[in-house]
Each structure stands twice: as structure tokens, then as C-alpha cells.
């Protein structure tokens, strides 16, 4: 009878996976190291990661160029005079309120800047819009020396042209602050003088395209005022619309008025807006009428009957009302009589001189263009 062999218990780690040996000839083995991936898989993973990073960098650069990313820029890196500013005066109460808001809540709205192609003096970006915020932050930093006010949150944009940069500045100020007609006209004239636009019409249509036609017409009238008197005016933003339009019209009609006003304002600079406005108002006031002589004394009635007034010829008609075709009727001999043809519009016609004149408060650029279009339709 054969002898039975006694079996030993199964090893506990018999079914465990075999350890992976890492290394080549002459290298030791590490049974506890994780399995090594194939070289081709590692290369493929690195290429995918690099492609993802490249794509992300391209997207970020595109977003930055489109002005979709915000950057913190030092105040010293912003050229605040990159564009001619349309704002001429700053209300100190509004500035104090803005500074208080920035100090309490921080900067909520970014400014808009553009990268300068040729940085100078440490100025790497030019300001497009946000003059008030940048000024308020600068004042806060000068007063407190706190690092949080040493930088401005900015959106870096890339305008297609100088015209686009001016439009961006004007649009923001039109939305946020009600500028005066003088300030609007001033920036349009400055852009024209710098060669950004070729004509006044082009400047007005580009900068104020969203404004009603009548408003653009008034801004265009104020451009004459800015062009003739800007160097000598101390309080130009205080000029009301009605006075500004009248003054612009007077400057166009009287070639010597600008020189007279310049001489007077330069000789005696106004100490207040009211004083300057009085001088400007006097320039457009019509001259006082010459004093008339005392009427001749009435002769006492004579004892004889006066010569009878000749009767009108048979068939003749008396005029029931004034005929604007007749120039020799009016307050003075030989002067045409003005006729009110519409509210704020008076019409005069001199048949012998072949002239038609329109005058009044309602005579403006809009009326001129409408009349011009009507005459063109008549051929």
C-alpha cells in the first residue's frame, strides 16, 4: 500500500501579480514601484498638454486684444493726455463723491486704455475713457499712500483707428455725464484740427451719430464759437444754448466781432461766469435805436378848408394788408418790412435788390438744411 504524501497549506500570496521590474541591465529592481507606462503614451500625453496650453494662451491673447480681459496697471503707466479730453471742468462735489465710493467699495468699473506703440517716460498705455476714475484714484493715492490705490483696473482695447478711439471716449461721456454743447463742439473741432476727420460734417456724424439731427446742428454752430473765441474765454461751459447759438450766428455775420470781443476779454478778463456772460450778451444785443426828433408842433386850424384829398382813380384797389413784394414799406423809408411767417422766423424781401432774408430765434442749421432740400426739389 502506497504511502500518502501530506500537502502543505497554500501560500497566501500565490495568486498576487508578479512584481514589475524597472530598469535595464545592471540596474536594481524595485518591486514596490508602480507600473511604468509605455514611452509612446507618455509622449502623446505631453503633446496633448502642450497643445491645450497653446490653445489656452491663444484664447487669452485674443480676449485681451478684444478688450475682454481686465488688467491692473500702475497709475504711473497711464498717459492721461493721450487724447484731447472733451471734459473741460470738473465738479468738485462729484469728484469728492466718487473718491468716497472708491475708498469704500473699490473700483467697480474699469477704465479703457490702449497700448502705446512707442512708450515714453514709463507710459505704456494711453487713456481712452475713465478720466474721472483715474483722477480720483490718483488723488486718493497721493492722500493716503495706500498700495490699493496705486493701480487702476483697466480694459485694454485696440481701436481700429484714431476715429474709433475718439468715438469711444465721447460715447462713454455722453452716457455718464451731460456735457455742455461747448465741450462737445470743442472735442469735434480738436479732432478735426488733428487730422482725425476731413470735415466738420464728418466729425459731427462720427462722434455724435446717435444724437438727433437738431442736436448735431447746435453742436456744429458752437464749433464756430470755439474756433473764434476759445483762447480768451474763461468760463465757456457756462454759456447757455440760446446765447451760444446767437453768438455763433453773430460771429458768422460780423467778420470783426471776434476781434472786438478778443480785445475786450483780453484787456479785462472776467472774474466770474456772470461777468463774462454779460460781455458776450452785449455783443449780440441789437444796437439801441437812434433818438428821434421831437415832433413838430401842430399848427392851429386855419380858417380856410384844407385842400381836398384826391380821390383814388376809378378801378384802383387799396391794399388791405402789407405786400411783402413791396420793399418801400416799413418803419423807415426804403427798408423792407419784416413779416412773421412762423414762430421765431421773420421774412424780409427786397424786390429791387433781389434779396430774401430770414431772421429769428428759430433760424438754425436745421431750417437751413430743410430750405436747401426744398429748393433742390424745385429744381
C-alpha positions as CSV (number, residue, x, y, z in Angstrom):
1,X,0.0,0.0,0.0
2,X,1.4,3.3,-1.1
3,X,2.2,5.9,1.4
4,X,0.2,9.2,1.1
5,X,2.1,12.5,0.9
6,X,1.0,15.2,3.2
7,X,0.3,18.6,1.4
8,X,1.4,21.9,2.8
9,X,-1.1,24.8,3.1
10,X,-1.4,27.2,0.0
11,X,0.7,30.3,0.1
12,X,-1.2,33.5,0.8
13,X,0.4,35.5,-1.9
14,X,0.4,32.8,-4.5
15,X,-2.2,34.5,-6.7
16,X,-0.8,38.0,-6.3
17,X,0.5,39.6,-9.6
18,X,4.2,39.4,-10.2
19,X,6.2,42.5,-9.4
20,X,7.2,44.7,-12.3
21,X,10.9,45.1,-12.6
22,X,12.0,48.6,-13.7
23,X,15.4,49.2,-15.2
24,X,17.7,47.8,-17.6
25,X,20.8,45.7,-17.4
26,X,22.9,46.5,-14.4
27,X,20.1,48.2,-12.6
28,X,18.4,47.1,-9.5
29,X,14.7,46.2,-9.3
30,X,12.0,47.9,-7.3
31,X,9.2,45.6,-6.6
32,X,7.0,48.3,-5.0
33,X,7.2,50.8,-7.9
34,X,4.0,51.4,-9.9
35,X,3.8,50.0,-13.4
36,X,5.6,52.1,-15.9
37,X,3.7,53.5,-18.9
38,X,4.8,52.9,-22.4
39,X,7.1,55.6,-23.8
40,X,4.7,56.4,-26.7
41,X,1.9,57.0,-24.3
42,X,4.0,59.5,-22.3
43,X,5.0,61.4,-25.4
44,X,1.4,61.5,-26.5
45,X,0.3,62.9,-23.2
46,X,2.9,65.6,-23.2
47,X,1.9,66.7,-26.7
48,X,-1.7,66.9,-25.7
49,X,-0.9,69.0,-22.6
50,X,1.3,71.3,-24.7
51,X,-1.4,71.7,-27.3
52,X,-4.0,72.6,-24.6
53,X,-1.7,75.2,-23.1
54,X,-1.0,76.7,-26.5
55,X,-4.7,76.9,-27.3
56,X,-5.5,78.5,-23.9
57,X,-2.7,81.1,-24.4
58,X,-4.1,81.9,-27.8
59,X,-7.6,82.4,-26.5
60,X,-6.3,84.6,-23.7
61,X,-4.4,86.7,-26.1
62,X,-7.4,87.1,-28.4
63,X,-9.6,88.0,-25.4
64,X,-7.0,90.6,-24.3
65,X,-6.9,92.1,-27.8
66,X,-10.7,92.3,-27.9
67,X,-10.8,94.1,-24.5
68,X,-12.4,91.2,-22.8
69,X,-9.8,90.9,-20.0
70,X,-9.1,93.3,-17.2
71,X,-5.6,94.2,-16.1
72,X,-4.2,96.0,-13.1
73,X,-1.9,98.7,-14.4
74,X,0.2,101.2,-12.3
75,X,-1.1,104.7,-12.3
76,X,2.3,105.9,-13.5
77,X,2.0,103.7,-16.6
78,X,-1.1,105.6,-17.9
79,X,-0.8,108.6,-20.2
80,X,-3.8,110.7,-19.3
81,X,-3.2,113.1,-22.1
82,X,-3.1,110.5,-24.9
83,X,-6.3,112.0,-26.4
84,X,-7.6,115.6,-26.2
85,X,-10.1,115.4,-23.5
86,X,-13.7,116.6,-24.1
87,X,-14.2,117.4,-20.4
88,X,-13.0,121.0,-19.6
89,X,-14.2,121.4,-16.0
90,X,-14.7,119.1,-13.1
91,X,-17.4,119.4,-10.4
92,X,-15.5,119.1,-7.1
93,X,-18.6,117.8,-5.3
94,X,-19.0,115.0,-7.8
95,X,-15.3,114.2,-7.6
96,X,-15.5,114.0,-3.8
97,X,-18.4,111.6,-4.0
98,X,-16.5,109.4,-6.5
99,X,-13.4,109.3,-4.2
100,X,-15.6,108.3,-1.3
101,X,-17.1,105.5,-3.3
102,X,-13.7,104.2,-4.4
103,X,-12.4,104.4,-0.9
104,X,-15.3,102.4,0.5
105,X,-16.0,99.9,-2.3
106,X,-13.0,99.9,-4.5
107,X,-13.0,100.4,-8.3
108,X,-16.2,98.8,-9.7
109,X,-15.9,100.0,-13.3
110,X,-12.7,99.7,-15.3
111,X,-11.1,102.4,-17.4
112,X,-10.3,101.9,-21.1
113,X,-6.7,102.2,-22.3
114,X,-4.7,101.4,-25.4
115,X,-1.2,100.1,-25.6
116,X,1.2,102.7,-26.9
117,X,3.3,101.6,-29.8
118,X,6.2,103.7,-28.6
119,X,6.2,104.0,-24.8
120,X,8.0,107.0,-23.4
121,X,8.8,108.1,-19.8
122,X,7.3,104.8,-18.4
123,X,3.9,105.5,-20.0
124,X,3.0,102.2,-21.6
125,X,-0.8,102.8,-22.1
126,X,-2.8,105.8,-23.2
127,X,-6.2,106.7,-21.6
128,X,-9.2,106.4,-23.8
129,X,-12.1,106.7,-21.3
130,X,-12.3,106.9,-17.5
131,X,-10.6,110.3,-16.8
132,X,-12.7,110.9,-13.7
133,X,-11.9,107.4,-12.2
134,X,-8.2,107.7,-12.9
135,X,-8.1,111.3,-11.4
136,X,-9.9,110.1,-8.3
137,X,-7.6,107.2,-7.8
138,X,-4.6,109.4,-8.3
139,X,-5.8,111.9,-5.6
140,X,-6.6,109.0,-3.2
141,X,-3.1,107.6,-3.6
142,X,-1.5,111.0,-3.1
143,X,-3.5,111.5,0.0
144,X,-3.4,108.0,1.6
145,X,-0.3,106.4,0.1
146,X,-2.2,103.1,0.2
147,X,-1.0,100.5,-2.3
148,X,-4.5,99.6,-3.3
149,X,-4.9,103.0,-4.9
150,X,-1.6,102.8,-6.8
151,X,-3.0,100.7,-9.6
152,X,-6.1,101.1,-11.8
153,X,-8.2,98.3,-13.2
154,X,-8.2,98.7,-16.9
155,X,-9.6,97.1,-20.0
156,X,-7.0,97.2,-22.8
157,X,-8.6,97.8,-26.1
158,X,-7.3,98.1,-29.6
159,X,-9.2,100.7,-31.6
160,X,-9.1,100.3,-35.3
161,X,-8.3,103.9,-35.8
162,X,-7.9,107.3,-34.1
163,X,-11.6,108.0,-35.0
164,X,-12.7,104.9,-33.1
165,X,-10.7,106.0,-30.1
166,X,-12.4,109.4,-30.0
167,X,-15.8,107.8,-30.6
168,X,-15.2,105.5,-27.6
169,X,-14.3,108.5,-25.3
170,X,-17.3,110.6,-26.5
171,X,-19.8,107.7,-26.2
172,X,-18.9,107.0,-22.6
173,X,-19.1,110.6,-21.5
174,X,-22.4,111.1,-23.4
175,X,-23.8,108.1,-21.3
176,X,-22.3,109.0,-18.0
177,X,-22.1,112.9,-17.9
178,X,-24.2,115.5,-19.6
179,X,-21.5,117.6,-21.3
180,X,-22.2,121.2,-22.5
181,X,-22.6,122.0,-26.2
182,X,-19.3,123.9,-25.9
183,X,-17.4,120.8,-24.7
184,X,-18.9,118.7,-27.4
185,X,-18.0,121.2,-30.1
186,X,-14.5,121.6,-28.7
187,X,-13.6,117.9,-29.0
188,X,-15.1,117.8,-32.5
189,X,-13.0,120.8,-33.6
190,X,-9.8,119.4,-31.9
191,X,-10.3,116.1,-33.7
192,X,-10.7,117.9,-37.0
193,X,-7.6,120.1,-36.4
194,X,-5.5,117.0,-35.6
195,X,-6.5,115.4,-38.9
196,X,-8.7,112.7,-37.5
197,X,-11.5,113.9,-39.7
198,X,-11.5,115.7,-43.0
199,X,-14.6,118.0,-42.5
200,X,-16.8,119.3,-39.8
201,X,-19.7,117.3,-41.1
202,X,-17.7,114.1,-40.9
203,X,-16.6,114.8,-37.4
204,X,-20.1,115.5,-36.2
205,X,-21.6,112.5,-37.9
206,X,-18.9,110.2,-36.5
207,X,-18.7,111.5,-32.9
208,X,-22.4,112.2,-32.4
209,X,-24.1,109.7,-34.8
210,X,-26.6,108.7,-32.1
211,X,-27.6,112.3,-31.4
212,X,-30.7,113.8,-33.0
213,X,-30.1,115.9,-36.1
214,X,-31.1,119.1,-34.3
215,X,-28.6,118.5,-31.6
216,X,-25.8,117.9,-34.1
217,X,-26.7,121.1,-35.8
218,X,-26.4,123.1,-32.5
219,X,-23.0,121.4,-31.7
220,X,-21.9,122.5,-35.2
221,X,-22.9,126.1,-34.5
222,X,-20.9,126.0,-31.3
223,X,-17.9,124.9,-33.2
224,X,-17.7,128.4,-34.7
225,X,-17.8,129.9,-31.2
226,X,-14.9,127.6,-30.1
227,X,-12.9,128.3,-33.2
228,X,-13.1,132.1,-32.8
229,X,-13.1,132.7,-29.0
230,X,-11.7,129.6,-27.2
231,X,-8.3,131.1,-26.2
232,X,-9.9,134.1,-24.5
233,X,-12.9,132.6,-22.7
234,X,-12.5,131.8,-19.0
235,X,-15.9,130.2,-18.4
236,X,-17.0,128.7,-21.8
237,X,-19.0,125.8,-20.3
238,X,-21.4,128.3,-18.6
239,X,-22.6,129.7,-22.0
240,X,-26.3,128.7,-22.3
241,X,-27.6,127.2,-25.6
242,X,-29.6,130.3,-26.7
243,X,-26.7,132.7,-26.1
244,X,-24.2,130.4,-27.8
245,X,-26.3,130.0,-30.9
246,X,-26.9,133.7,-31.1
247,X,-23.2,134.5,-30.6
248,X,-22.2,131.9,-33.2
249,X,-24.6,133.5,-35.7
250,X,-23.3,137.0,-34.9
251,X,-19.7,135.8,-35.4
252,X,-20.6,134.4,-38.8
253,X,-22.4,137.6,-39.9
254,X,-19.9,140.1,-38.5
255,X,-16.3,139.4,-39.5
256,X,-14.9,141.9,-37.0
257,X,-16.9,140.8,-33.9
258,X,-14.4,138.1,-32.9
259,X,-11.5,140.6,-32.9
260,X,-13.5,143.1,-30.9
261,X,-14.5,140.5,-28.3
262,X,-11.0,139.1,-28.1
263,X,-9.6,142.6,-27.4
264,X,-12.2,143.3,-24.8
265,X,-11.9,140.0,-23.0
266,X,-8.1,140.1,-23.1
267,X,-7.9,143.6,-21.7
268,X,-10.4,143.0,-18.8
269,X,-10.5,139.2,-18.0
270,X,-13.8,138.3,-16.4
271,X,-13.6,137.3,-12.7
272,X,-16.8,135.3,-12.8
273,X,-19.0,133.4,-15.3
274,X,-21.8,136.0,-14.9
275,X,-19.4,138.9,-15.8
276,X,-18.2,137.0,-18.9
277,X,-21.8,136.2,-20.0
278,X,-22.8,139.8,-19.7
279,X,-20.0,140.8,-22.1
280,X,-21.0,138.1,-24.6
281,X,-24.7,139.0,-24.3
282,X,-23.9,142.7,-25.0
283,X,-22.1,141.6,-28.2
284,X,-25.3,140.1,-29.7
285,X,-27.8,142.7,-28.5
286,X,-29.1,144.8,-31.3
287,X,-28.0,148.5,-31.2
288,X,-30.3,150.9,-29.4
289,X,-32.4,152.9,-31.9
290,X,-31.3,156.4,-32.5
291,X,-33.2,159.1,-30.7
292,X,-36.0,160.6,-32.8
293,X,-36.5,164.4,-33.0
294,X,-39.4,166.0,-31.2
295,X,-42.5,166.1,-33.4
296,X,-43.3,169.4,-35.0
297,X,-45.9,171.4,-33.2
298,X,-49.4,171.1,-34.6
299,X,-50.5,174.2,-36.4
300,X,-53.8,175.6,-35.3
301,X,-56.7,175.0,-37.5
302,X,-56.9,177.6,-40.3
303,X,-60.0,179.5,-41.3
304,X,-59.9,178.0,-44.8
305,X,-60.6,174.4,-45.7
306,X,-57.5,172.3,-46.5
307,X,-57.0,171.0,-50.0
308,X,-59.2,168.0,-50.5
309,X,-57.5,164.6,-50.7
310,X,-57.5,163.4,-54.3
311,X,-59.9,160.5,-54.7
312,X,-58.4,157.3,-55.9
313,X,-58.6,156.6,-59.6
314,X,-61.5,154.6,-60.8
315,X,-60.8,150.9,-60.8
316,X,-57.8,151.1,-58.4
317,X,-57.7,149.0,-55.2
318,X,-56.3,149.8,-51.8
319,X,-54.1,147.2,-50.3
320,X,-55.9,145.6,-47.5
321,X,-52.7,144.3,-46.0
322,X,-49.0,144.7,-46.4
323,X,-47.4,143.1,-49.5
324,X,-44.0,141.6,-48.9
325,X,-43.2,142.2,-52.5
326,X,-43.0,146.0,-51.9
327,X,-39.7,147.0,-50.4
328,X,-40.6,150.6,-49.6
329,X,-42.9,150.0,-46.7
330,X,-41.6,149.7,-43.2
331,X,-40.5,151.6,-40.1
332,X,-38.0,153.7,-42.2
333,X,-38.3,154.9,-45.8
334,X,-36.7,152.4,-48.2
335,X,-36.5,149.5,-45.6
336,X,-38.3,146.2,-46.2
337,X,-40.9,145.3,-43.6
338,X,-40.2,142.0,-41.8
339,X,-43.1,139.6,-41.9
340,X,-43.6,136.9,-39.2
341,X,-44.1,133.7,-41.2
342,X,-43.6,131.2,-38.4
343,X,-42.9,131.2,-34.7
344,X,-39.4,132.7,-34.2
345,X,-39.0,133.3,-38.0
346,X,-39.2,136.7,-39.8
347,X,-39.1,137.1,-43.5
348,X,-37.9,140.1,-45.5
349,X,-37.9,140.5,-49.3
350,X,-36.3,143.3,-51.2
351,X,-37.5,143.2,-54.8
352,X,-35.1,145.8,-56.1
353,X,-32.0,144.1,-54.6
354,X,-33.3,140.6,-55.3
355,X,-32.8,139.5,-51.6
356,X,-34.7,137.3,-49.2
357,X,-33.7,137.3,-45.6
358,X,-34.8,135.0,-42.7
359,X,-34.2,136.1,-39.1
360,X,-35.2,135.0,-35.7
361,X,-34.5,132.5,-32.9
362,X,-35.8,129.5,-34.9
363,X,-33.4,130.2,-37.8
364,X,-30.8,127.5,-37.3
365,X,-28.9,124.8,-39.2
366,X,-31.9,122.5,-39.3
367,X,-34.0,125.2,-41.0
368,X,-31.2,126.0,-43.5
369,X,-30.9,122.3,-44.5
370,X,-34.6,121.9,-44.9
371,X,-34.8,125.0,-47.0
372,X,-31.9,123.9,-49.1
373,X,-33.5,120.5,-49.7
374,X,-36.8,122.2,-50.7
375,X,-35.1,124.4,-53.2
376,X,-33.2,121.5,-54.7
377,X,-36.6,119.6,-55.2
378,X,-38.0,122.7,-57.1
379,X,-35.1,122.4,-59.5
